[in-house]
Amino acid sequence: MSEYKPTQALNSPQEEPLYQQVGQKLYQQVIQHANPDQKLPSLRLVAKQFNISLSSAQSAYQYLIDQGLVMVRPRSGYYLPETVSHGQLQPQIPAANPAAERVKVSNLVIRMLSMGREHPLINLGTAVPEPALLPLDALAKIQRQISRKPQWAYGGYSPSGGEPLLQQALAQHLYQQGIQCLPEDLLITNGCTEALRIALSECTRPGDVVAIESPTYFTILQQLESLGLKALEIPTSPETGIDLNHLATMMSAITVNACVVNPVGHNPLGFVMQETQKNALIDLCYRHGTRLIEDVICLDLAYADRPLRSLRALDNYGVVSQCGSFSKSLSPSLRVGWLLPAEDTASATARKFQNNVSVSTPCQLSVAYMLEQGVYQRSVRKIASQHKLRVHQTREWVLRYFPSGTRVSLPEAGFVLWVELPEPFMAMPLHQKALGKGVMFLPGDVFSPTSDLYSRYLRINCCACPEEEVLEGIKRIGRCF
Ligand SMILES: Cc1ncc(COP(=O)(O)O)c(C=O)c1O
């Protein structure tokens, strides 16, 4: 293992106990470099490098041992558990339906999600982070500032395109990520969901074909269903993303009007596409005249140790429409997102006006101030490292408490895990049993328009609640096998 050096200073002592901060930083660094059989840094080395006492270093390791993230071998030292793997246990990719088909998943999705509300349970199904992982105190403070200007915040409708202050702050934020756009090029939407809907409506008509990643986030399927579009499922790897050869073959055979991808922190797979793959996808769509729609909802929260540019930042042809929101990084209930259309913002803005006039002004102003004051940027960095830790520890728990042969994704952004159960286990009956034990996850069936394609798969939210509850949830599911 290359010499291990802490790269970031520790936070102020009042935020988290020192042993926990050291434990988290230590884990984040070793997970990138260590193999399961490699010895981790000694107590003495950790104490020296973090400038802490030997007993604090020991508490940091004990914290990781309690989380199941590190094991101790008597008279030898600290190691990662054997379950830690960098690839070989990732879920497999089933062959997708080669035909483009109308979608019918909405009822199933609504039924599944409503269960999380009906039952008092540990809800590992919905992809919402627990409130402690959102900067809600900072948001509340900013909202108090806003409410001191009631005429501005509550006295009228915002323009349909968005509050100029937010468009300005967002354009600046995107500029930092390599995207050059004017504030008025951005359409502020009710979350990423509305951005996706408008982006799809802008480039398709009922009956058109849209290529999607398989598995994909179910709201994309719901949009295709309600817009009368056909889904063409493209097999997608938890490591490298959409299968470009398969997509190219299909594009040569039929007209594909749009392609929707989630390139950074894919839901449910968690991968971050490589830059070469992203460029190849842009080229492919350009050559076939296909609109490429990217959903970058987790971009700001990515913890991958490599370049994280969006497709839009790499697009030299003008084929990419970008959809994003602050639902995972700031607050889902603000309902603030954006669409940066590939071409005509005026037409997209007219659709927005027809849909619901504009987004709530106080919500837009809250995001604008969070961005302007740099509060957002500081908080996402912290949240991303918390996600990484939670994802790795939950992965360990799944591998420990689920039957042997279970495969689990290894995300580089986001906070959900995609789990493949070994034969003969099926996610739907398991889901029923788990509900009986007071815990919920989402069965794989809602992530594809093809029934039974993902009947042995499921998605788990690692950040739905405090870690002890997540662990309890995983143990309870484990008792259902
Ligand atoms: C990939 C992805 N896109 C879009 C959304 C919906 O975003 P919003 O709540 O901003 O509409 C989600 C929510 O889980 C998501 O995971």
Ligand as a Chemical Component Dictionary entry (heavy atoms), coordinates in Angstrom:
data_LIG
# 
_chem_comp.id                   LIG 
_chem_comp.type                 NON-POLYMER 
_chem_comp.pdbx_formal_charge   0 
_chem_comp.three_letter_code    LIG 
# 
loop_
_chem_comp_atom.comp_id 
_chem_comp_atom.atom_id 
_chem_comp_atom.alt_atom_id 
_chem_comp_atom.type_symbol 
_chem_comp_atom.charge 
_chem_comp_atom.model_Cartn_x 
_chem_comp_atom.model_Cartn_y 
_chem_comp_atom.model_Cartn_z 
_chem_comp_atom.pdbx_ordinal 
LIG C1 C1 C 0 -31.630 9.983  -10.690 1  
LIG C2 C2 C 0 -32.746 10.816 -10.172 2  
LIG N1 N1 N 0 -33.281 11.744 -10.954 3  
LIG C3 C3 C 0 -34.306 12.527 -10.536 4  
LIG C4 C4 C 0 -34.851 12.370 -9.286  5  
LIG C5 C5 C 0 -36.004 13.224 -8.860  6  
LIG O1 O1 O 0 -35.519 14.463 -8.510  7  
LIG P1 P1 P 0 -36.435 15.641 -7.940  8  
LIG O2 O2 O 0 -36.864 15.257 -6.566  9  
LIG O3 O3 O 0 -35.521 16.808 -7.955  10 
LIG O4 O4 O 0 -37.584 15.808 -8.859  11 
LIG C6 C6 C 0 -34.312 11.410 -8.424  12 
LIG C7 C7 C 0 -34.886 11.197 -7.087  13 
LIG O5 O5 O 0 -34.675 10.206 -6.441  14 
LIG C8 C8 C 0 -33.233 10.616 -8.881  15 
LIG O6 O6 O 0 -32.690 9.681  -8.108  16 
# 
loop_
_chem_comp_bond.comp_id 
_chem_comp_bond.atom_id_1 
_chem_comp_bond.atom_id_2 
_chem_comp_bond.value_order 
_chem_comp_bond.pdbx_ordinal 
LIG C1 C2 SING 1  
LIG C2 N1 SING 2  
LIG C2 C8 DOUB 3  
LIG N1 C3 DOUB 4  
LIG C3 C4 SING 5  
LIG C4 C5 SING 6  
LIG C4 C6 DOUB 7  
LIG C5 O1 SING 8  
LIG O1 P1 SING 9  
LIG P1 O2 DOUB 10 
LIG P1 O3 SING 11 
LIG P1 O4 SING 12 
LIG C6 C7 SING 13 
LIG C6 C8 SING 14 
LIG C7 O5 DOUB 15 
LIG C8 O6 SING 16 
# 
